[in-house]
Amino acid sequence: MAGVRRVLRMAEGEVIILPSTGTGGWEAAITNTLSPGDTVLAARFGMFSHRWIDMCQRHGLTVQVIETPWGQGAPLAAIAAALRADTGHRIKAVLATHNETATGVRSDIAGLRAAMADHPALLLVDGVSSIGSMPFDMAGWGVDIAVAGSQKGFMLPAGLAILGVSPKAIAAMDRATLPRCFFDFRDMLRTCAAGSYPYTPAVGLIAGLARSIEMLEDEGLDAVYARHARLAEGVRRAVAAWGMTPCAVSPDLYSDTVTAVVVPAGCNGTDLVQLAASRYGVAFGVGLGEVAGKVFRIGHLGMLTDVMVLSGLACAEMCMADLGWQVRLGSGVAAAQAFYRGGTHAVQAAA
Ligand code: PLP
């Protein structure tokens, strides 16, 4: 828990580790702080921001949705305007997806907090695909609940939802009346304070989490973030060499953990993903929702080196060639190699 606190950069508040996945972390965040009929504000710009909105609606919350083109991030001006207009403070929480995994878009959470000005709403942030791989500053950004999952930056199997909870969110817990039981923060805080757990803890994963944090801190969090920035830039150079573009519409939005690659007209990204899996045993991500078929996604987070990324790029090129797409074998790999050569390779050899 102390390690999670350091990774999230928490100055105060509580860490809660639930046997669940990121989706359970979302549910825990809303059910422990909100009541039926409460209004929350959220922008929809990808499948994961969409799913959190859908979950809120299914819990009987009123969601004020700001529809945003996929490929863009949290629309700060529109959020600021919505909060300014909410003079009665009907909006109880602002939901933000820090890294939209469906489109490979990073949002500016510090900017979002500034856009909230002195509005009292809670700031709930989904950091499932950013925390542990991209800079995250819960205290500095004024985040009330940060949600992470074990299977991304923490490099573990799926099975833990990892949350940082601010004192303000803890205070909201006693007023919140959305039903919860398994995810009730109160049971978790009471039992953890006594050195226990409200049910069987996921001991193996919790032990793994301690080891993951040790690995992140041995490398150094800043070095981990720099490595992900370098991995991501190499991928983007390959994408450019293929004559393609990221789905994220501008460089300030580029994710360091996943790149959604827009495929040429007449090509289907899902074909590439299926071929890579069936012929070469490599897992890329399909396009989801609005971008289904229009993109394929390259994940580049966790215990990953430059050279490992090169093999993924090589596989993507082989699939493109196999599918008859216009690609010169080696073009993207060469662009990434040129960028990675002479780089630092800070990943620790597995003990
Ligand atoms: N949020 C984001 C940004 C994600 O990328 C994911 C999963 O990929 C989730 C939430 C859902 O997490 P899980 O699949 O662990 O339930």
Residues whose N, C-alpha, C, O or C-beta is under 5 A from the ligand:
A	BS01	PLP	T21 G22 T23 G24 F48 N99 T101 D126 V128 S129 G149
